[in-house]
Amino acid sequence: MKIFTDTRFFCLSLILLFSGNSINAFSYDYSATTKCLVEPHRAQYGGGIIVNPDFNYSLEGWTAYRQGEVEEHVSKAGNRFVVVHNTTHPLHSLSQKVQLEKGKLYTFSAWVKISEGRETVSVVFRTSDGELVHGGKVIAEHGCWSLLKGGIVANFSSPVEIGFQSQNTKVEIGIDSVSLQPFTKKQWRSHQEESIDKVRKSKMRFQITNANKTAMQGAIVSIKQMKSDFPFGCCMNYNILKYTDYQNWFASRFKFTTFTNEMKWYSTEKIQGQENYTLSDAMLKFAKQHGISVRGHNIFWDDPKFQPDWVKPLSPEDLQKAAAKRINSVVSRYRGQLIAWDVVNENLHFNFYEDKLGENASAEFFSTAQKLDPNTIMFMNEYNTIENSSDERASAVNYRKKIQEILQYPGNDGIIAGIGLQGHFGSGQPNLAYMRSSLDILGSTGLPIWLTEVNAEKDPNQAEYLEEILREGYSHLLKRKYMVLKPKVLGSNLDSVNSLPFKLNILRIGSHLLKRSLALVTRSLDIVLKIISTN
């Protein structure tokens, strides 16, 4: 039988209509267990619009897609589920057709297991014109059930087929407790507002007295918010050292930053043995003078293209020596002066150091960095984890797996670690349902999550989409969040600006975007006060 849990539901109560077994649901379910269970939980939201989500009515509503064969099974505890086997293609699986409505957000979940080993299993939405839209992934295991969680935003009204995918066609896939729950944009926004009220705001009780502790009668109290507690910032580059307008613009708006390139290895040691920290030193000095906290970006970048030219041809032995010199140099130089280090950048997509130094290269870099700067948070920093559901390498489950491997490496159990998500969203409607599910999954680690390089590509609705992305990150129920805007979000790629006289232009570009972004954080951080007098 399926496990009943006392799942804590958050956010505004909503009455939603379900097909299949009709029930009322009241909120978004933020749960995302990492445990592999003997028996699956019941379908979230009673299955939502899925017909026969728990397979209590045989295969009603379900079909085998192409050449996949489907069998009904019953566990020793009496739980009914299905198994897909004898497939010849990754997409041959169980399928159900549902109707999507344009503008709605759909959260998906299912419990899956496989017949042997560990394999990635994905949910795929197949549109009427044959397009495949990935909605989420999980690393399924043999002998126990894992939660697959994801989502999709409907940019069209059309029927779609929901199916499951595994690249290993030899394994059998067990499936149970399938759910697809729709939410309107208004309902989705209500989740965010309720979360902001719960997590980001506080009530304060003031007791106003005279110096002799007697109650002060008729006191007038005024409160002014001097700064935002939530860490919200923007990247900066070396041009800030040259232009007063840029300095004033930045310092008046942000108290957190990441240097775009100036602290990277290819900037500080262009020629082997000739280190030059002039720019990063000067930028850090400017930041300190204006009370701006700085993230260290980055110690190593795993992409082969972004190594110093002299590093690329090094032998493994020489690279080991050069890397040791690099990490000791940069981390020791800025020890205790930064709020975070991106220890390894993009090591889910690339493996330059792993290929040359061994599969534990990232874990060893984390170990060394923590010993050199023990009180600073150490991050992996990756793209496409929250913004692109098709990128399996950087999926939330693979990110979680990688960071756990790093922290479980011998000697790394005491590392102060964090999850860095770049958040480079393309043009068009962002998939907030997938973004939220990814934050749910990563939140299960208990590690702080920082959105480190957020941008939305140029689009007629760019400002609206950017605000939606920031609001989704800001409102998630995890308390530990940090957001930095990538310069391109302001309408100009500052990485490419060299001697351009942007002066006042920098104050104009993207002002509409920035005003909406800052308004979100400032408005949501207003303190709710209750002033009292004692009698």
N, C-alpha and C positions, 0 to 999 in steps of 0.2 A: 504494500500500500504506500501511497505517497505521504511524505512527511508534512505535517502541519506545523508551521512556525509562527511565533509571535513577532512577525515582521513589523518593525516600526514604520509607520507611514507618516510622511511629512507633507507640508504645504496645504494649500486651500482645498477644502472639500468640494468635490465635483461629482455630479451625477452623470454617469456615462452609460450609454446603451451598448450592450454586447449582443452579438449573435452567438449561436451555439447555446451553451448553458448561460442563460441571462442572469447577470448579477449587477449590483451597483458597486462601482469603485469610486474612491474619493480623492486620490492623490497619485503622484508619481512615486514609484517604488525605487528608492536609491540603492537598495541592497545589491551586492555583487560578491557573493561568497567565493573565496578561492579554494575552499575545501572540495575534495572529491568524495562524494557521498555514496553510501551503500544503496540508498533509495533516493530518488529525486524529490524535490519539493513539488507542490501543486503548481499548475500554470499561473503565472502572475496575471492579475486582473481577470481571473477565470478564463483566460485564453483570449480575451478581447474579441476581435472579429473572426478568430479562427473557429472553424466548425470542428467539433469533436477533438479538443486540444489534448485530452488525456487518454484518448483511444479507448474510452469506456464503451464506445459503440462501434467496435470493430474498426474498419477502415472507412467508415462513413465520412465523406468530405475529402478524402485523400486518394491519390492515384500514384502509381509508379511512373516516374518520368523516364521515357525512352526504354532502355533495356535493364534498368534496375529492378530487382525482385524484392518484394516486401513481405515479411512474415510477422505475424502477431506472436508476442511472447507474454508470459505471465511469470513474475518473479516468485520466489519462495514466500515472500510476504504478501502475495496476491496483487501486486502492482502490474497493470497492463501497459505494454509499450510495444513498439515495432522495431524491427531490425531490417536494414537495407543491405543486400548482399548480391554477389554475382554481377557486379557492375563492370563495364568495360571502358567507362569514361568518367572523369571526376564529377561531372554534373548529373550523371545518372543516379537518381535518388528518389526520395519521397517528395511529393508535390501537392500543393493546394492552391487553387486560384482564388484571389480576393480582389475586391474593388478598392482602389486608392482614390482619394478625393484631393484635388489640387489645393495646396495651401495647408494641408494638415501635416502634423508630425506624428510619426509612428514609432513606438518603442517596441523592440522585438526581444524575445527571450525563449530559450528552449534548454532542455537538459539532454546531453548526449554522452555516449560512451562508445568505445571501439573494441574490437575483438582481440587486438594484440598491440603491445607497445604504446607509443604516444604519437598522435598525429594532429595536425591542425584541421579543424572542421569549421567551415564557413556557412553562413546563410546567404543566399543569393536571391535577388528579386529579378525575375525575367519579364521584361515588358512585352507588349503585344508586337512590337517591331523587332524583337530579338535582342535588345540591349540587356546586358547583365549589370546589375547594380549590387555591389557587395554591401552587406549591412552589418557585419560583425563576425568575430572569430573567437575560437577557444582552442586550447591545446587539450584535446580529449585523451583519456587514459583507458586502459583495460581494467575491467573489474569494478569500476565505480563511475558515478555520474558527475559531470562537470557542467556548470552553467555557461551557456553561450548567450551573450547579451550584446545588443546593438540597436540600430535604428535607421530610419530613412525619412527624408522630407519629400513629400510628393510635389513635384513641379508640374504635374499633369493629372488629369482625371482619366483613369484607365484601369482595366483589369491587369493584374500581374500574377505570375506564378511564383510561389515561394518554394525554394528548394534548398538542399544541403549539398555541400561540396567538400571532397577530400581528394588531394592529389594522389594519394595511395589507394588505388582501386582494389587492392587485395584485402583491405580490412573491411569488416562489417561494421556498420554504424547503427548503434541503438539510439532511438529518438523518443522523447517523451515531453509532456508538459509544455507544449508550444503555445506561444502567445504573441499576438500583434495588436497593440492597443493604440487607437488614434487619439490625438489631442488637437484641438483647435489652437491657433496662435494665441488667442485670448486665454485659454486654459494654460498653455505653456508659460505665458507671461505671469499668470497668477502663481504658478509654482515658484518662479523666480522672486516675485515680490514677497511671498510668504517666507522664503528662505532668507532673503535680505533682512526682513524684520526679525527673524529668529537668530541669525548668526552674526549679522553685521551691526545691529543696533543694540543699545543697552538702555535700561532705565536707571536713573540715578536719584537717590533720595538725599536731599540737603537738609541739614538742621542748622538754622541761623541763630546764633546766640550772642549776647554781649560778652565782654571780657570776663565778667564774673559768672558766666555760665547761665545767666537768666535769659529767658526768651526775649528776642528782639521783636518788638511790635512794629508793624508797618514797614518792614524792610523791603526795599526794591532791589531785586537781583537781576543782573543782566549776564548773559552767557554768550561768548563769541568763540566759534571754532577757529583756532589758530592754524591747525594743519590737519591733514588726513592721516589716520593711523594706517590705513590700507596702503601697502607699497605699490605705487603706480608710477611708472617712469617711461623713459624713451631712450633709444640709443643715441650716442653722440660720436662724432668723429673729430679729427684733428683740426678742422676748420673752426672749431669753437675757440681755438687759441688765437685766431686771427681777426675775428669779427665781433665787435662789441654788441651789435644788434643780436647776433646769434646767442651770445652769452646771456644777455638780458632776457631774451625770449625764453631760453631754456631754464635759467635759474628761477624765473618767476612762475614756472609751471610744474617743474618736476623736482623730486627729491631722491630719485633713484635712476641709475643709468647703467648701461653696458657700453663699452667702447666697441665700435664696429670691427676694426681690424688692428688697432694699435698695440694690443697686448699679445697678439698671435705670434707664433714662432717665426713665420715668414716676414714679419715686420721688425722683430727685435734682433734677429740674427740673419740678415740677408746673405752675409758672407761668413763662412765657418770661422768661428773663433773671434768674430768682431761683433760683440753685442752692443746694442744701442737702444736704451730705454728712454731717450730724450722726450719723445712725444707722449708716451704713456705716463711718465713721471709728471710732465707738465699738466696733462689732463687730470691726473689724480689730484694734483695740487689745487687746480681750479675747482674740482668737485668738493674737496675738503673745505675750501674757503667759502663755499656756498651751501654747506650742509647737505651735500648730495652723496648718497651711499652708492658704492660701485660694486658690480659683479665682475669677477675675473674671467674673461672670455678670450681665449681658452688656453689651457696648458697644451693639449694635443688635439689635433683634428685627424680623424681616421681616414679621411678622403685622400687618396694618393695625389690628386691634383693640387691640393693646398698644403703641400710640404715646401719648405725652403728648397730651392733648386738643388742645392748641394746635398740635401738629405736623401733625395730619391734614389740615387745609385749606391748608397752605402750598403756594405755587407751587414748581415745580422749582428756581428760582433761590434762593428763600428757604430751601427745604429743604437745598440744598447748603451754604448758609452755616451753618444751624443744626446740620447733621450734622458739619461741620468743627469747629465750636465744641464740640460734644458729645464727639467722639473725643479732641480735644486736651485737654479738661478732665479727663475721667475717667482716661484712660491716663496723662497726665502726673502727675496727683495720686497714683496708686498705682504708678508706675513702679518696678520692682525689688522690690516688696513682695509680689507675687502669684506663684503657680507657673504660672498659665495665664490666658488670656483667651478667652472665648467671643466672638469678634469679631462673628459674625453668627449669630443664633439662628433655626433653622428656615427657612433660605432654599431648601430643596427644596420645601417645601409652600407657601410664600408669597413674594411678590415686591414688597412695598411700595416698597422703595428702587430696585429694578431698573425698575419701571414709571415712576418719577418721575425717576431720575437716570441711567438707562441700564443696559444688560445687564451692564456690568462693575462695577457698584456694589460688590458683595461683594469683588471682587478689589482694588479701590481702597481699601476699608476695611482689608483685610489689609495692604496696602502701607503705609498711614499708621500703623496700629497697631504694625507691626514697627519702623518708624523711630523711633517714640516710646518703645518699650520693647523693644529689640532682643534681649534675652536671655530673653524669656519666650515660651513656646509659644503659638501662635495657633491657635484651633480653630474649625471649624464645629461646630454642636451641633444634632442632629436626632433626631426620634422616628420609630418604626416601622421603622427600618432592620434591626433584629435581631428585633423582636417581632411584626411583622405582615407576613406574606408576600403579602397582597393589595394592599398599598399600593405601587403602581408608582413613584410620585413619589420615595419615599424608599428605594427598593431599594438594595442594596449596590452594584450596578453604576452606578446613577445618582449615588449618593454619590461613588463613586470618580471618575466622570466630572467632577462639579462641582469637587471639591477639586483635581483635576489641572488643570482650566481656570483656577482661581484661581492656582495655583502657576506655570502657564505664561504668565500675563499678564506683559507686559514690565516688568522690574524686580523681579519677585517670586521670582526663582530662589533667593534666599538666605534666604527666610522659613523660620523654624522652625515647622513646622505640625504639627497633630495632628488626629485623628479623634475627635469627641465623639458618643457614642451614648447617648441618654437612657434607653432601656430601660423604657418604661412598659407592662408586661405586663398583659393583662386577666386575668379570672378563668378558671379551668380550666387544664388541662395546657398548659404552655408548649411551643412547637414548638422543642425544643432542636436538632433536626436542621437546621432552617432557620437558627437562630441560629448554629450552628457553621459552616455553609456561608458565611454572610454574613461571619463573622470571617475565614474562609479568604480570601474575595475581597478584603476590605479590607486584610488582612494583606499582600497582594501589593504594596501601595503602599510598604511599608517604613516607614510613618509610625506613631507611637505611637497606640494605641487606648485611649481612656478611656471607661468606662461611667459616665455623669455623673449620672443621676437615677433610679437603679433602684428600681422598685416593682412589687409584684404586688397586683392588686386583691383585695378581700375574697372569701374562698372557704373552705370547710371545710378544704381542704388548703393554705391560704395559706403556712404556714410551710415545708411540704415543697417547694412550688413555688418559693418564694423561694430556698431553699437550692440547688435544682437550677439556677436561673438564675445565682446567684453562683458556684457550682462550675464551671459551663460557662465562664463568663468567666474565672475564675481559672486554670483548668486549660489553657486554650488555649495552644498552643505558642509564641505570640508572647510575648516576654519583657516588653514594655512595656505594662503594664496599670495601671489606677487605677479604683476603684469607689467611688461615693458613693450612699448610700441616700437616696431621697426621703422626706420626713417621713411621708407617708401609709403607708409601709411599716410604720411602728410602730403603726398602728392609729388614728392621729389626723392629720387634715390640719392641720398647724401653720400653713399659710398663712392659714387662716380663724380662728385663735386670736388674739383681740385682748386683752381684759382678763380672759379666763377664768382663774380661780385654779387652774391645774393643779398647781402645786407638786409634791407627792408623787405626784400622778396620773401625771405625765410619767415617773416612775420605774417605774410599773407597766404602762402601756399597751405592748402588744407585746413584753413582756420575753421571751417564748418565742421570738418571731421573731428578736429581736436576739441572744439567746444562741446560737441555731443559726448565725446569720450570722458572729458573731465567732469562734465555735468553729471554723468552717471555715477562716478565715484563720489563726488562731493555731495550730491543729493542723497545718496544712499548712506552716507556716513553722518548725516545730521544726528546729533545726540537728542534722545527723547528725555526730557527732564520733568521732574515733579518737585516743586519747591514747597516746603512746609515750614510752619512756625510751631514751636513747642509751647505748651501752656504750663 
